[in-house]
Amino acid sequence: EAAESRPSAFEFLLTLVKGSMLADVLYLPGNFEGANRRFGETEFFLDTGFVLRAIGYGSREAGDPARELLALLGKQSVRLRMFEHCRDEALAVMDYGARALAPGSGMALTGAAEFLRTEGWTASDVEEFIAKVPLKLSALGIEVVRKPPYRRALGIDESGLERRLAEELAGQRPEARRRDIDLRAASRRLRGGESRRDLESCGAVLVTTNGALVGAASAFFREAGDSNAVAPVIHANDLTWIAWLKLPTAAPDLPRLQVIADSFAALNPPEELWVRYTDQIARLREQGEVSEEDFHILRYSIEARRALQNSTLGDPDVFTEGSVPEILAAARSEITAELRRELESWKTAAAQQAAHDQEMLAAERRARAEEEATRAALEARLAAEAREVHLARLPPDE
């Protein structure tokens, strides 16, 4: 809202955000040794979620700061990597989206893939996008590599980390948890199993967009060893602030893009809440308690998504079957209000256009009348001059 209609207020907000960025980075243990230090030989391995945003398989609001970060890292000669199995997972995510969009498909899109419907993608659009993935990765400077070979001596306490993640991320699927542990173990192996105290020389680090996972994994590694060591995983936002503080003039728009991306994400329901919500409205439709029109509003409108988030504050446990009528009413009210605003805007524009047309018509009439008067005066003068010439040529007796 501020970015679009109150630019001066938004600039003030950005000033606060930049100050917060600096404060946050200074308190990251071992991660920031100064703006003048470059990243050296550290390799950044990008997880599936981040790469999907960066290559454009996601909302524009989420993708812009990811691409800006990669461009900024590229200017600092940072080596960007992606494991083969992460690439394959990304392709599987996109393939699922294509099949879910196919005509007659009953497959549901996940919350992160809802942009496909809201932005009007078709199954063929996704398939065409998949075919261009290698080119997109190359254009962003991302090299796909194999995982380092497993060596227990250089590994981590995987069973301990798995227990920690299971406790703190109870809703995570076991197979997803194993992939996350595998990624962190691979990052650790790339460091030779050593603890490193600064990001610029740690050798390898995994970049992710999963904040809860970063918190749980970082706490585990701090408890298991040196509390000042750099964890094998870093949140994309933290890396964004660090990279930007090292070279702010190269990406002056990055804080603005990140603020918009974070705000956009905050307005969207978390995955667990979205799954509960979509399952519930699907059951209500099957039971005949929700019409096709209402289901379409509840399932696909931005207004319903916003009403869901507002009514639950993102807490899945707050959502109940009784929440659906309230969400529908709020969404309808907002849609109606928006239509009224559009109608009033159209009426105002139409009235302004009509007034402009009337003014132009009146001006045209005035110009025509002036032209007619000028022509008539000219004709009268010419006639008078002709009479004078005629009289001058007559003999004196006439």
MIDO-568851 format. One record per residue (C-alpha): x, z, y. Coordinates in steps of 0.1 Angstrom, whole numbers, padded with zeros to 4 digits, always signed. Each point is the difference from the previous one (the first is absolute). Example, Ala and Ser with C-alpha at 12.3 -4.5 7.8 and 13.67 -1.06 7.14 Angstrom:
2
+0123+0078-0045+0014-0007+0034
// end
This chain:
398
+0000+0000+0000+0027+0010+0025+0022-0030-0010-0027-0024+0008-0018+0015+0030+0023+0027+0015+0036-0014-0001+0014+0026+0024-0014+0028-0022+0014-0017-0031+0035-0002+0016-0002+0037+0007-0008+0005-0037+0029-0021-0010+0023+0022+0021-0012+0030-0019+0004-0018-0033+0036-0010+0007+0009+0036+0009-0017+0011-0033+0020-0026-0019+0033+0013+0014-0010+0036-0009-0011-0009-0035+0032-0019-0007+0022+0028+0012-0017+0024-0024+0004-0023-0031+0026+0018-0021+0032-0020-0002-0017-0033+0009+0010-0006+0036+0036+0004+0010-0003-0018+0033-0012-0032+0016+0034-0016+0001+0006+0001-0038-0010-0031-0019-0014+0000-0035+0032-0012-0015-0002-0007-0038-0034+0016-0006-0025-0022-0018-0037+0005+0006-0022-0006-0030-0036-0008+0011-0030+0012-0021-0030-0021-0009-0023+0013+0027+0024-0006+0028+0009-0035-0011-0037-0010-0004-0005+0011+0037+0031-0018+0011-0008-0034-0016-0035+0000+0014-0021+0012-0029-0018+0026+0020-0015+0005+0034+0018-0013+0030+0001+0035+0016+0019+0013-0031+0023-0030-0004+0013-0004+0036+0022+0032+0001+0013-0007-0036+0012-0035+0010+0014+0013+0033+0019+0027-0019+0015-0026-0023+0010-0022+0029+0016+0030+0017+0019+0009-0032+0011-0036-0003+0016+0001+0035+0020+0030-0013+0012-0019-0030-0018+0023-0024-0004-0012-0036-0036-0001-0011-0008+0001-0038-0030+0000-0023+0001+0008-0037-0013-0027-0023-0027+0022-0014-0013+0008+0035-0003-0037+0007-0019-0004-0033-0022+0029+0009-0007-0016+0034-0009-0033-0016-0023+0018-0024-0018+0017+0029-0005-0034+0017-0011-0016-0033-0027+0027-0003-0012-0007+0035-0003-0037-0008-0021+0008-0031-0021+0025+0018-0009-0027+0027-0008-0026-0026-0037-0011+0001-0021+0022-0023+0027+0026-0005-0012+0035-0004+0035+0015+0006+0002+0024+0030+0027-0002+0026+0020+0031+0007-0001+0015+0035+0034-0015+0009-0013-0034-0009-0032+0002+0019+0016-0021+0027-0005-0030-0023-0037+0001+0005+0000+0011+0037+0024-0028+0009-0018-0026-0021+0026-0008-0027-0011-0020-0031+0015+0000-0035+0018-0033+0008+0015+0015+0032+0015+0029-0021+0013-0025-0026+0016-0021+0027+0015+0032+0015+0015+0010-0034+0017-0034-0003+0018+0006+0033+0012+0036-0008+0036-0010-0008+0003-0019+0033-0015+0030+0019+0024+0024-0015+0029-0023+0008-0011-0004+0036-0001+0038+0004+0035+0003-0015-0011+0019-0031+0020-0006-0031-0016+0006-0034+0024+0019-0024+0000+0016-0034-0001+0038-0004+0034+0016-0007+0005+0008-0037-0012+0034-0012+0027+0027-0002-0011+0035-0006+0031+0016+0015-0009-0017+0034-0037+0006-0003-0024+0027+0012-0021+0026-0017-0028-0025-0006-0022+0025-0019+0003+0025+0028-0008-0026+0026-0030-0012-0020-0014+0036-0002+0005+0004+0037-0018-0033+0008-0028+0009-0024-0006+0033+0017+0001-0013+0036-0016-0035-0007-0026+0009-0025-0020-0031+0006+0028-0024-0007-0002-0021-0031+0026+0008-0027+0013-0035-0001+0004-0001+0038+0018+0033-0001+0025-0013-0026+0007-0030+0022+0007+0022+0029+0023+0022-0020+0018-0031-0013+0006-0013+0035+0014+0033+0012+0023+0003-0031+0012-0036+0006+0008+0009+0036+0020+0030-0011+0019-0020-0026+0010-0025+0027+0017+0029+0019+0020+0008-0031-0019+0032-0004+0017+0015+0031-0017+0020+0028+0004-0016+0034-0005+0017+0033-0008-0028+0023-0022-0031-0002+0027-0023+0014+0023+0004-0030-0022+0012-0028+0003-0033-0019-0036-0006-0009-0035+0013+0010-0035-0010-0009-0024-0008+0028-0037+0008-0006-0033+0004+0019-0013+0028-0022+0004+0032+0021-0012+0024-0026+0025-0014-0025+0028+0003+0025-0008+0036+0007-0002+0010-0037+0031-0019-0010+0021+0012+0030-0010+0036-0007+0010-0004-0037+0034-0014+0008+0007+0027+0027-0008+0027-0025+0021-0016-0027+0032-0003+0020+0014-0002+0035-0027+0007+0026+0017-0022+0025+0004-0030-0023-0019-0032+0007-0028-0004-0025-0001-0033-0020-0032-0008+0018-0010-0003+0036-0033-0008+0017-0002-0033+0018-0011+0018+0032+0031+0022+0000+0022-0031-0006-0018-0018+0028+0008+0028+0025+0036+0002-0011+0006-0037+0002-0018-0003+0033+0021+0028+0016+0031-0018-0011-0010-0032+0016-0030+0005+0023+0005-0031+0022-0002-0023-0031-0036+0011-0007-0017+0013+0032-0035-0005-0015+0006+0019-0032-0014+0034+0011-0031-0017+0013-0005-0018-0034+0006+0032-0019-0026+0020+0020-0026-0027-0005+0008-0002-0037-0002+0038-0005-0033+0001+0020-0014-0028-0021+0010+0018-0032-0015+0033+0012-0034-0018+0006-0001-0011-0037-0012+0022-0028+0027+0010-0026-0001-0017-0033-0016+0028-0020-0028+0004+0025-0006-0037+0001-0002-0003-0038-0026+0028-0001-0020-0015+0028-0001-0036-0014-0009+0013-0035-0028+0020+0015-0016-0027+0021+0003-0024-0030-0020+0025-0022-0026+0003+0028-0004-0037+0001-0004-0003-0037-0027+0028+0002-0018-0019+0027+0005+0028+0026+0021-0023+0022-0010-0035+0009+0023-0030-0002+0002-0001+0038+0008+0037+0003+0026-0003-0028+0017-0028+0019+0001+0022+0031+0013+0030-0019+0026-0020-0020+0014-0025+0024-0006+0010+0036+0027+0016+0021-0028+0023+0015-0008+0015-0034+0037+0006-0007+0004+0017+0033-0031+0021-0006+0013+0011-0034+0033+0011+0015-0017+0018+0028-0025+0019-0022+0027+0011-0026+0031+0001+0021+0017-0017-0029-0008+0028-0025-0014-0014-0033-0015+0034-0009-0022-0001+0031-0017-0032-0011-0033+0003-0019-0029-0023-0009-0018+0015+0029+0027-0014+0024-0011-0036-0007-0032+0000+0021+0019+0016+0029+0027-0025-0002-0025-0029-0002-0019+0013+0031+0033+0005+0019+0012-0035-0009-0034-0016+0009+0000+0018+0033+0035-0012+0008-0008-0035-0011-0032+0000+0021+0018+0014+0030+0027-0026-0004-0026-0028-0002-0017+0014+0031+0033+0000+0018+0007-0036-0011-0036-0009+0011+0005+0016+0034+0034-0016+0003-0016-0033-0009-0028+0005+0025+0024+0009+0027+0022-0030-0008-0031-0022-0001-0012+0014+0034+0034-0005+0015+0002-0035-0013-0036-0008+0013+0009+0014+0034+0032-0020-0001-0019-0031-0010-0026+0006+0028+0028+0005+0025+0017-0032-0012-0034-0019+0002-0006+0014+0035+0035-0010+0011-0005-0035-0015-0033-0003+0018+0016+0011+0033+0028-0025-0005-0025-0027-0008-0021+0009+0031+0032+0000+0022+0010-0033-0015-0035-0015+0007+0001+0014+0036+0035-0014+0005-0011-0034-0014-0031+0000+0022+0020+0009+0031+0025-0027-0008-0027-0026-0006-0017+0010+0033+0034-0003+0019+0007-0034-0016-0035-0012+0009+0005+0012+0036+0033-0017+0002-0015-0032-0014-0027+0001+0027+0025+0005+0027+0021-0029-0012-0031-0022-0003-0011+0009+0035+0034-0007+0014-0001-0035-0014-0034-0009+0015+0000-0023+0031-0005+0019+0033-0035-0014+0006-0011+0013-0034
// end
